[in-house]
Amino acid sequence: HDWAEEKIWPQIDLLFARELRKSDVHAATSIGELLGFSDLGLTTAEQDAILLYIRAHPARIALVLDGLDETSLTMCSSFVKGVIKGTVMPGIRLVITSRHSTEVMRLSRATPFHKRVEILGFSRQGLQSYVRKVLKESDAEVVVSKLKHNPRLASTMQMPFFANAICRLYRQKPDLPKSLGEIF
């Protein structure tokens, strides 16, 4: 509900999403490596501008580290551990996704997370209701219709974070993403 009302992080300018299970992510030793600058095809000047912006406005940056349960913290570089603990890149809005695991529970007790949320996800009816609430009626009906014919997209949008991101993108450009990569 708070996502729909834009009460959670209404002022995010840059959003980066990375999968922790990928070796280039959990072994990252710099902000550029962690954020995947090499995958984005940015020039050195563009990378420098982004880094300056991140340092100047950390509260406007969101970083999603997906799948903490799919890697071991012992495999993560000290840089990535510092990001997770808040000592590296302090002030950014960090979202860590994970299924329940002993290691994750231990980390959550040892790390001062600002907020811990367990997301249960939308039911099919709940997702349709959410889409109808946040999009104009004609747009909502198009999206709901496409969800019925695209089970992969419907499954992704069961997670409120992704439902919110996809609806926001649809408001800007009336087209649905074909992959998670297109969301970010």
VMD Tcl script that draws the C-alpha trace (Angstrom):
set ca {
  {0.00 0.00 0.00}
  {2.77 2.46 0.85}
  {4.34 1.82 -2.58}
  {1.09 2.80 -4.29}
  {0.79 6.00 -2.28}
  {4.46 6.85 -2.98}
  {5.14 7.13 0.75}
  {8.25 4.95 0.49}
  {11.16 6.72 -1.16}
  {9.26 9.22 -3.29}
  {12.48 10.97 -4.34}
  {14.54 8.26 -6.03}
  {16.44 9.47 -9.08}
  {18.58 6.42 -9.84}
  {17.70 2.78 -9.29}
  {20.22 -0.02 -9.72}
  {19.31 -3.69 -9.40}
  {21.92 -6.41 -9.19}
  {21.79 -10.16 -8.60}
  {24.12 -11.22 -5.78}
  {24.50 -14.75 -7.12}
  {26.49 -13.39 -10.10}
  {30.21 -13.48 -9.45}
  {30.84 -9.99 -10.84}
  {28.41 -8.62 -8.26}
  {29.38 -10.45 -5.07}
  {33.08 -10.02 -5.92}
  {32.80 -6.29 -6.71}
  {35.51 -4.06 -5.29}
  {34.19 -0.69 -6.44}
  {30.94 1.19 -6.88}
  {31.25 0.96 -10.66}
  {31.69 -2.82 -10.53}
  {28.82 -3.26 -8.10}
  {26.44 -1.11 -10.15}
  {27.45 -2.83 -13.40}
  {28.83 0.17 -15.25}
  {30.64 -2.09 -17.72}
  {27.31 -3.72 -18.66}
  {25.70 -0.33 -19.29}
  {28.14 0.82 -21.96}
  {28.78 4.15 -20.24}
  {31.65 6.42 -21.17}
  {34.20 7.28 -18.50}
  {32.72 10.78 -18.28}
  {29.21 9.35 -17.76}
  {30.49 6.97 -15.08}
  {32.26 9.83 -13.30}
  {29.09 11.97 -13.44}
  {27.01 9.16 -11.93}
  {29.57 8.56 -9.18}
  {29.61 12.27 -8.34}
  {25.82 12.31 -8.21}
  {25.73 9.24 -5.95}
  {28.23 10.84 -3.55}
  {26.35 14.17 -3.54}
  {22.81 12.72 -3.27}
  {22.96 9.24 -1.69}
  {19.36 9.43 -0.40}
  {18.16 9.71 -4.02}
  {19.84 6.43 -5.00}
  {18.23 3.02 -4.60}
  {20.22 -0.18 -4.89}
  {18.46 -3.54 -5.00}
  {20.69 -6.49 -4.16}
  {18.64 -9.49 -5.12}
  {19.07 -12.96 -3.73}
  {21.19 -12.68 -0.59}
  {20.10 -16.23 0.17}
  {21.55 -17.42 -3.16}
  {25.12 -16.61 -2.18}
  {27.13 -16.83 0.98}
  {28.33 -13.73 2.74}
  {31.71 -15.42 3.04}
  {31.87 -15.31 -0.79}
  {31.09 -11.58 -0.90}
  {33.95 -9.11 -1.16}
  {34.63 -6.83 1.77}
  {33.33 -3.99 -0.42}
  {29.93 -5.69 -0.88}
  {29.79 -6.60 2.82}
  {30.43 -2.92 3.59}
  {27.55 -1.88 1.35}
  {25.24 -4.36 3.09}
  {26.37 -3.18 6.54}
  {26.04 0.49 5.55}
  {29.69 1.43 5.95}
  {30.26 1.73 2.18}
  {27.95 4.01 0.18}
  {26.25 5.28 3.37}
  {22.92 6.98 2.91}
  {21.78 5.11 -0.19}
  {18.42 3.37 -0.11}
  {19.39 -0.29 0.01}
  {16.88 -3.06 -0.66}
  {18.09 -6.60 -0.06}
  {15.87 -9.43 -1.19}
  {16.12 -12.88 0.27}
  {14.19 -15.94 1.21}
  {14.42 -16.93 4.86}
  {17.72 -18.58 5.78}
  {19.86 -18.90 8.88}
  {22.59 -16.67 7.44}
  {20.11 -13.97 6.50}
  {18.51 -14.07 9.95}
  {21.96 -13.76 11.55}
  {22.77 -10.79 9.30}
  {19.49 -9.05 10.09}
  {20.25 -9.25 13.82}
  {23.82 -7.96 13.36}
  {23.08 -5.18 10.86}
  {21.09 -2.08 11.74}
  {18.57 -2.20 8.90}
  {16.31 0.83 8.75}
  {13.27 -1.27 8.02}
  {12.68 -4.97 7.58}
  {9.73 -6.01 5.48}
  {8.39 -9.40 4.60}
  {6.61 -9.25 1.29}
  {3.92 -11.82 0.80}
  {2.96 -10.76 -2.71}
  {-0.31 -10.10 -4.44}
  {-2.96 -12.67 -5.18}
  {-4.25 -12.58 -8.78}
  {-7.25 -10.52 -7.70}
  {-5.11 -8.30 -5.47}
  {-2.73 -7.55 -8.35}
  {-5.60 -6.63 -10.67}
  {-7.07 -4.39 -7.97}
  {-3.70 -2.71 -7.42}
  {-3.20 -2.07 -11.15}
  {-6.71 -0.61 -11.42}
  {-5.98 1.66 -8.45}
  {-2.71 3.13 -9.70}
  {-3.35 3.40 -13.45}
  {-6.00 5.25 -15.43}
  {-8.98 3.01 -16.21}
  {-8.13 2.45 -19.89}
  {-4.45 1.75 -19.11}
  {-5.35 -0.54 -16.23}
  {-7.61 -2.66 -18.43}
  {-4.84 -3.04 -21.03}
  {-2.35 -4.13 -18.36}
  {-4.82 -6.51 -16.67}
  {-5.60 -8.09 -20.05}
  {-1.90 -8.56 -20.81}
  {-1.32 -10.09 -17.38}
  {-3.90 -12.77 -18.18}
  {-1.92 -13.74 -21.29}
  {1.58 -13.41 -19.84}
  {2.02 -15.63 -16.77}
  {5.70 -14.69 -16.39}
  {4.88 -10.99 -16.14}
  {1.96 -11.72 -13.80}
  {4.30 -13.75 -11.58}
  {6.86 -10.93 -11.47}
  {4.18 -8.37 -10.66}
  {2.96 -10.42 -7.70}
  {5.85 -8.76 -5.87}
  {4.65 -5.27 -4.88}
  {8.02 -3.67 -5.61}
  {7.95 -4.85 -9.23}
  {4.22 -4.13 -9.63}
  {4.89 -0.56 -8.56}
  {7.93 -0.20 -10.83}
  {6.11 -1.63 -13.86}
  {3.04 0.57 -13.32}
  {5.27 3.66 -12.99}
  {7.07 2.75 -16.20}
  {3.76 2.14 -17.97}
  {2.58 5.64 -17.00}
  {5.67 7.07 -18.69}
  {5.63 4.80 -21.74}
  {2.55 2.64 -22.38}
  {4.41 -0.60 -23.04}
  {5.11 -3.52 -20.74}
  {8.63 -4.85 -20.21}
  {9.53 -8.14 -21.80}
  {12.18 -8.93 -19.19}
  {13.27 -7.84 -15.70}
  {16.24 -6.08 -17.25}
  {13.92 -3.67 -19.07}
  {12.46 -2.56 -15.73}
  {15.80 -1.17 -14.61}
}
mol new
graphics top color blue
foreach p $ca { graphics top sphere $p radius 0.5 }
foreach p [lrange $ca 0 end-1] q [lrange $ca 1 end] { graphics top cylinder $p $q radius 0.2 }
display resetview
